[in-house]
């Protein structure tokens, strides 16, 4: 883990952009890419952080300057691009992020750079 970089409050990009193929409490089939995890709270923090029922893949994704960038928009674009590059099911279809109150540009159609 990169001790100098912590999760950005109000971001939730790593809990939204990638697909998760293992069960999550409240999402027994996992979650598709571009869909916020049901375990995100109002501050976009994980409600099951540190619990044994949190998927292992969630704990393996650590914040980094490359992934997180300067803002949540950068993080969502970077993770969406990674999801597209590693998931043959997505093909050429752009992800639509669900609208989030006060999310600004995060609720727009996301196209990789």
N, C-alpha and C positions, 0 to 999 in steps of 0.2 A: 504494500500500500504506500502511496505517496503521502507522507505525513505533512508535507507543505501545502497540499491542496485538499480542501474539504468540499463536500457537496454544497452547491450554491442554493441558498434558501429560495423557495418559490420556483425552482426549475422543473424537476421531475422528468427531464428529457430521457434519461436512461430507463425510466419506468413507463415510457410512452412509445418511443420510436421502435425499439426492437420487439420482435416476437419472442414469446417464451413458450416452449413446448411442454413444460412440466406443469403439474397442478400448482395452483396458487389458492390459498383460502379465498373462497368466493368466486373463483374461476377454475373449476376442476379440470377443464380442458386446456388450461394455459391461456395465453392471450395473443391475439393477432397483432402484427406490427401496426403502429399508428394509433392504437387504442390505449388510453391510460389504464394502468392497473387499478383494480378496485381497492387496493390497499393504500393508495395515495390519500393523504388527509387534505384538509383545506389549505394547508401551507405547502402542499405538494411534497410531503415527506412520507417515507414508508412507515406504515402502522405496524408492520411485523418485523422491523429491523432487529436483528440479533436473535430472533426466535428460531427454533428448530424447524418450523413449518415454512420458513422463507426459502424459496428455491435457491439451490446452490449457485445457479447461474447469476442470480442477483448479487450474491456476495462476491462473485469473481469479477464483476465489472467495477473497477475502481476509477475514481476521478483522475483525470490527467489534463495537462494543459492542452494537448493536442485534441482530445475529445471535447472538453468543456469550453475551450476558447474563452472569449471575453463575455459571452452572454448566453442565455438559454437558446436563442435562435441559432447560434453557431452549433451548440450541442445537438439540437434536434436535427439540423441539416447533416452534421457529421455522422450521427447514429443512423439516420435514414439512409444515407449513402452506404454505410457499412451493411445495413440490413439488405439493401438492394443487391449489393455485390456478393452476398453470401446466401441469398435465398432465391432459388430458381422459381419458386411459386409466384414471386412478385412480378417478374417479367418487366414490361414497360409501363405498367399501370402506376400512376402517381398515388401517393398516400394522401388521404384527406384526414387531417387531424380534427377531432371533434372540437367544437367551440368551447372555450373556457373563459369564464368571467375574468376580465382584466388581463387577458393573456397577450393582447396586442398581436404582433405578427405570428405568434405560434398557432393561431387558429386558421391561418391561411393555407392554401394548397402549398405543399412543400415539394420543391423540385431540387434535386441535387445540383450543386454548382458544376 
